[in-house]
Amino acid sequence: MKFDYRHCIAELDDPDKAHVRDTKKEDLISFHHGWGTEIRNNFGLWRGNTNLLADCRAEEPDGASMVIIEAVWQRLQKP
């Protein structure tokens, strides 16, 4: 993924980083409404940000936000 998700990590405080890191991969969907909505709104996914949709290889905003959430989660798994 070309999207630079580091600013998403920078926006999280330490307790939120720990919460994301400690969440099981199959439970990341629990972030869909709160954090996922913020991602979709802040990055214009509902306003036609087709470049980001393509970068996430997603056909719709919900899928793109989950790709971003998973990318952040994967990065937080690393020490």
N, C-alpha and C positions, 0 to 999 in steps of 0.2 A: 504494500500500500504506500503510495506517495504522500498521502496526507500526513502532515507533521502533527502528531497527537501530543507532543511534549507540552504544549500550552494547556491541553486538557489536564495533564498531570499537575502542572504548575498551579492551576486553579483550585486543586484539592488541598485541603489542610491535612495534617498528619493523621487525625482520626479517620477522615474519609478515605485516605489512601489505604490505611490499615483495613478498613471495612471492605473496600473493593478487593484488596489483595487476599483477604481471608474468605471471600465468597467463592463457593465452588463454581466452576465454569458453567455447569448446567443450571445454576441459579442466577446467572447474570441477567436474565430476563426480568428479575425483580427491579432492575434499574430503569426499565423501559419508560415508565411514566414520569418520574421525577427528573433524574439526570438525563435520560434519553430525550425527554421533551426539551430540556434546556439545550442540548446539543442540536436537535432539529431546528429550534428557533434561532439560536445564536449563529449557526452556520448557514442559514437560509435554505435549508433542505426543502421546506414547504414553499419557498419562493422561487424555486427553479434553479438551484445550484447544481446544474447538470455535471459540472466538472467534478464536484465532490462525489456525487452519485456514481459517476463512472470510476473515479479513483477507488471507491469502496466496492466496486463491482456489484452495485445494488440497483435494483429497478425502482425502488421507492424509498422515501425518507426513513421509515421505520427500520428497514433493513440496514440502511447506511449507518444509522445511529448505533445499532447493535454491533456492526463491524468496528466502529470507533471504540465503543465500550470494551469489546473483546481485545482490541489492540492495546488499550490502556491497561487492562487486566493482565495481559501477557507480559507487558513491560514491568509491571509491578511485581511479577513473580520472580524477577531476576534480582539478585542481591545488589 
